Every structure is written in structure tokens, then in C-alpha cells.
Amino acid sequence: MRACNDNLSQAFELYAWNLELGASFYAPLAILEIVVRNAMHRELTALFGASWHRNEQFQRVGTKIIEARLSVVSGRPPQKASTDILTQPAKIDGKLRAERARKMGPTSPIGTKEAPTTDDIVASLDFGYWTSLLNRDVENTLYAAGLYKAFPHAPHARKKKPHRAQIAEKLRDLRIFRNRVMHHEPLFNRKSIRKDLQSIIEVCGWIAPTAEEWVKHLSKVEATLETAPIPLR
């Protein structure tokens, strides 16, 4: 209403258009999330094996983070120092096991209640999980160890690895933007809306140039922006 000077009819039109704008970002954001997830999953598999989230070495990485945080928050309950690196895959594993057991029922034959596969776990991990693997506290143990290979075309100094902090910052901003879209918040008043699309395209290009081109081909963001019912910022 404020954006439309209390014109109710125009406000409804703007609200409906804002929904269209959010929908136009669905495909670019979906491709971004899948491309990031698959690239990082590939490199984690190379580092720790097919079931990387259960690997002892990977578990030690997460344990060290918990221990470091415990030393900072001494006197508080241990759960305050947990890390998604370990807890989120474990929670998903437990949830999927419970769902399978419930579907199979108590009389299901022995051997039919297999543990969830790594692909099951990976598909259930949220975007925030993948961005957390680029945090500074795991730079040496994950990123420098080989996770940087997920972003072969990202900015980097000559003969050095792609710049972790720059990648992490870009993905953090995109995660916040993604949540704004998925939670149906206003986008029409966002000054950086075209920059948001460009960031999605850019990160996809850091991983695979073909993904970058595909996002450009599928995106309807620019066309939607052209139909805005009010002047955009």
C-alpha cells in the first residue's frame, strides 16, 4: 500500500506481480542449488569416499569444530556448540530410517530396511549446509584439502586455489536471497534484484560454464522485470 500510495487496486496488482517475480527466480535458484550441491558432493566423495558423511576422517573434522567452539562457550551445555557439518546428516539419516521403518511396518522381511544411501542424504541436505562447508573454520581441513575443486572457474590468484572467502560471501548472500524468495517476501523494493540474478549466473559459471549458459537460457527474470506495475528502484 505504501509503494502504491494507498491505491488498493494497484497494491493487489503489485502483490500479484511480486509473486510472478519470485516464481521467475525459481529455475535459476534451483539450478544454482543443484549445481553447487553436486559439485561439492563430488569433491567430498573424492576426499572421503562414497559415504563421506560417515567417514571417520570427515567425522574428525566436525569433532574438531565442536571442540573449538566448546572452548569458546565454556560453561554452557555441549549442544550449544554443535555443528551442522555432523548433526544435519545424522538427523536426516535418522529421519529417513524412521520413515522407511514406518512404511515397511513391523512385519517386513529382514534386509528390507536398508540404511539411507548417500544420495538420499545429499538430496535432503539444505542449501545452508553446503554453504557452511565453505566457512573459515574448515578452510584447511575441507576447502584447501580439495573442496576448492568444486569451483574451478572462480576468481583466484595465479597458481593459487579459488578464493574461499569470496565464494563463501557470494553464496551466503544468495542463500539469504533464496530464503527471501521461498518465504514469499517482497522483492519489488530490492535495489539489487538484477545483481541477484547476475550473482546466480556468476556462481554457476564458477562451477561449470555450461550451467551458466543454461541459467541464462531458462531465466525469465528480465522479462518479468519489464512488466513491473510500478517504477522499480
C-alpha positions as CSV (number, residue, x, y, z in Angstrom):
1,M,0.0,0.0,0.0
2,R,2.8,2.4,0.8
3,A,4.5,1.6,-2.5
4,C,1.2,2.4,-4.3
5,N,0.3,5.5,-2.4
6,D,-2.6,3.6,-0.7
7,N,-4.2,2.7,-4.0
8,L,-5.7,-0.7,-3.2
9,S,-6.2,-1.9,-6.7
10,Q,-2.7,-1.1,-7.7
11,A,-1.4,-2.7,-4.4
12,F,-3.1,-6.0,-5.4
13,E,-1.6,-5.8,-8.8
14,L,1.9,-5.2,-7.3
15,Y,1.4,-8.1,-4.9
16,A,0.5,-10.5,-7.7
17,W,3.4,-9.3,-9.8
18,N,5.7,-9.8,-6.9
19,L,4.6,-13.4,-6.9
20,E,5.5,-13.7,-10.5
21,L,8.9,-12.2,-9.9
22,G,9.6,-14.7,-7.1
23,A,8.4,-17.5,-9.4
24,S,10.8,-16.3,-12.2
25,F,13.7,-16.8,-9.8
26,Y,12.7,-20.4,-9.1
27,A,14.5,-22.0,-12.0
28,P,17.8,-20.0,-11.6
29,L,17.9,-20.7,-7.9
30,A,17.1,-24.4,-8.4
31,I,19.9,-24.8,-10.9
32,L,22.3,-22.9,-8.6
33,E,21.5,-25.1,-5.6
34,I,21.7,-28.4,-7.6
35,V,25.0,-27.4,-9.3
36,V,26.6,-26.3,-6.0
37,R,25.4,-29.4,-4.2
38,N,26.5,-31.8,-6.9
39,A,29.9,-30.2,-7.3
40,M,30.7,-30.2,-3.6
41,H,29.3,-33.8,-3.2
42,R,31.7,-34.9,-6.0
43,E,34.7,-33.4,-4.3
44,L,33.7,-34.7,-0.8
45,T,33.4,-38.1,-2.3
46,A,36.9,-37.8,-3.8
47,L,38.2,-36.8,-0.4
48,F,36.4,-39.1,1.9
49,G,34.8,-41.8,-0.2
50,A,31.3,-42.6,-1.4
51,S,29.8,-42.4,2.1
52,W,31.7,-39.3,3.0
53,H,29.3,-38.1,5.8
54,R,30.0,-41.4,7.7
55,N,33.8,-41.4,7.0
56,E,35.9,-41.3,10.2
57,Q,38.2,-38.6,8.9
58,F,35.2,-36.4,8.0
59,Q,33.7,-37.0,11.4
60,R,37.0,-35.8,13.0
61,V,36.8,-32.6,11.0
62,G,33.4,-31.9,12.6
63,T,34.5,-33.0,16.0
64,K,37.4,-30.5,16.0
65,I,35.0,-27.7,15.2
66,I,32.8,-28.7,18.1
67,E,35.8,-28.9,20.5
68,A,36.9,-25.5,19.3
69,R,33.5,-24.0,19.9
70,L,33.3,-25.7,23.3
71,S,36.4,-23.9,24.4
72,V,34.8,-20.6,23.4
73,V,31.4,-21.2,25.1
74,S,32.8,-23.0,28.2
75,G,30.2,-23.4,30.9
76,R,27.3,-23.8,28.5
77,P,25.6,-27.1,27.6
78,P,27.6,-29.0,24.9
79,Q,24.7,-28.9,22.4
80,K,25.2,-25.1,22.1
81,A,28.5,-25.9,20.3
82,S,27.2,-28.5,17.8
83,T,27.9,-28.1,14.1
84,D,25.7,-28.8,11.1
85,I,28.6,-30.5,9.4
86,L,27.9,-33.5,11.7
87,T,24.5,-33.0,13.1
88,Q,22.4,-32.3,10.0
89,P,23.4,-35.5,8.0
90,A,22.9,-37.6,11.2
91,K,19.4,-36.1,11.8
92,I,18.5,-36.7,8.2
93,D,19.8,-40.3,8.4
94,G,17.7,-41.0,11.5
95,K,14.6,-39.4,10.0
96,L,14.9,-41.4,6.7
97,R,15.5,-44.6,8.6
98,A,12.4,-43.9,10.7
99,E,10.3,-43.2,7.7
100,R,11.4,-46.4,6.0
101,A,10.7,-48.4,9.0
102,R,7.3,-46.9,9.4
103,K,6.4,-47.6,5.7
104,M,7.7,-51.2,5.9
105,G,5.9,-52.0,9.1
106,P,6.9,-54.4,11.9
107,T,6.3,-57.5,9.7
108,S,8.6,-56.5,6.9
109,P,11.2,-59.2,5.8
110,I,14.7,-58.9,7.3
111,G,17.0,-57.0,5.0
112,T,14.4,-54.7,3.5
113,K,15.1,-51.8,5.9
114,E,18.4,-50.7,4.3
115,A,20.1,-47.6,5.6
116,P,19.6,-44.5,3.5
117,T,22.1,-44.1,0.7
118,T,24.5,-41.2,0.5
119,D,22.4,-39.9,-2.4
120,D,19.3,-39.9,-0.1
121,I,21.3,-37.8,2.4
122,V,22.7,-35.4,-0.1
123,A,19.3,-34.8,-1.7
124,S,17.9,-33.9,1.8
125,L,20.6,-31.5,2.9
126,D,19.6,-27.9,2.7
127,F,21.4,-25.1,0.9
128,G,22.7,-23.7,4.2
129,Y,24.5,-26.9,4.8
130,W,26.5,-26.7,1.6
131,T,27.4,-23.1,2.2
132,S,28.6,-23.9,5.7
133,L,31.2,-26.2,4.3
134,L,32.9,-23.0,3.0
135,N,33.2,-21.5,6.4
136,R,36.7,-20.3,7.6
137,D,36.8,-22.8,10.4
138,V,37.0,-25.7,7.9
139,E,39.2,-23.9,5.3
140,N,42.3,-26.0,6.0
141,T,40.5,-29.4,6.6
142,L,37.9,-29.3,3.8
143,Y,38.4,-26.4,1.4
144,A,42.2,-26.5,1.0
145,A,42.2,-30.3,1.1
146,G,40.2,-30.5,-2.1
147,L,36.8,-28.9,-1.9
148,Y,38.1,-25.9,-3.8
149,K,38.0,-28.1,-6.9
150,A,34.2,-27.7,-6.9
151,F,34.8,-24.1,-8.2
152,P,37.4,-24.4,-10.9
153,H,36.5,-21.1,-12.6
154,A,36.1,-18.9,-9.5
155,P,38.4,-15.9,-9.0
156,H,41.8,-16.9,-7.7
157,A,45.3,-15.7,-7.5
158,R,47.8,-17.1,-10.1
159,K,48.8,-20.6,-9.2
160,K,46.6,-20.5,-6.1
161,K,43.3,-22.0,-5.2
162,P,40.0,-20.3,-5.9
163,H,39.3,-17.6,-3.2
164,R,37.3,-19.3,-0.5
165,A,36.2,-16.1,1.3
166,Q,34.9,-14.6,-2.0
167,I,32.9,-17.8,-2.9
168,A,31.6,-18.1,0.7
169,E,30.4,-14.5,0.8
170,K,28.6,-14.8,-2.6
171,L,26.9,-18.0,-1.6
172,R,25.9,-16.6,1.8
173,D,24.2,-13.6,0.2
174,L,22.5,-15.9,-2.3
175,R,21.3,-18.2,0.5
176,I,19.7,-15.2,2.2
177,F,18.1,-14.1,-1.1
178,R,16.9,-17.6,-1.8
179,N,15.2,-17.7,1.6
180,R,13.5,-14.4,0.9
181,V,12.1,-15.7,-2.4
182,M,11.0,-19.0,-0.9
183,H,9.3,-17.3,2.1
184,H,7.3,-15.0,-0.3
185,E,8.8,-11.8,1.0
186,P,8.7,-8.5,-1.1
187,L,11.2,-8.4,-3.9
188,F,9.9,-5.3,-5.8
189,N,11.7,-3.0,-3.4
190,R,15.0,-4.8,-3.6
191,K,17.6,-2.5,-5.1
192,S,19.9,-5.3,-6.1
193,I,17.4,-7.6,-7.9
194,R,19.3,-7.6,-11.2
195,K,22.5,-8.1,-9.3
196,D,21.0,-11.1,-7.5
197,L,20.3,-12.8,-10.9
198,Q,23.8,-11.9,-12.1
199,S,25.3,-13.5,-8.9
200,I,23.4,-16.7,-9.5
201,I,24.7,-16.8,-13.1
202,E,28.2,-16.0,-11.9
203,V,28.4,-18.7,-9.3
204,C,27.1,-21.3,-11.7
205,G,29.8,-20.2,-14.1
206,W,32.4,-20.7,-11.4
207,I,31.4,-24.3,-11.3
208,A,30.5,-25.1,-14.9
209,P,30.2,-22.6,-17.8
210,T,27.5,-24.8,-19.4
211,A,25.4,-24.3,-16.2
212,E,25.9,-20.6,-16.5
213,E,24.6,-20.6,-20.1
214,W,21.7,-22.8,-19.1
215,V,20.6,-20.4,-16.4
216,K,20.7,-17.5,-18.9
217,H,18.6,-19.5,-21.3
218,L,15.9,-20.5,-18.8
219,S,15.7,-17.4,-16.8
220,K,12.5,-15.3,-17.1
221,V,13.6,-12.7,-14.6
222,E,14.4,-9.9,-17.0
223,A,11.2,-10.4,-18.9
224,T,9.2,-10.3,-15.7
225,L,11.0,-7.1,-14.5
226,E,9.9,-5.4,-17.8
227,T,6.3,-5.9,-16.7
228,A,6.6,-4.2,-13.3
229,P,3.4,-2.3,-12.5
230,I,5.3,0.5,-10.7
231,P,8.8,2.0,-11.3
232,L,11.4,-0.1,-9.6
233,R,14.2,1.3,-7.5
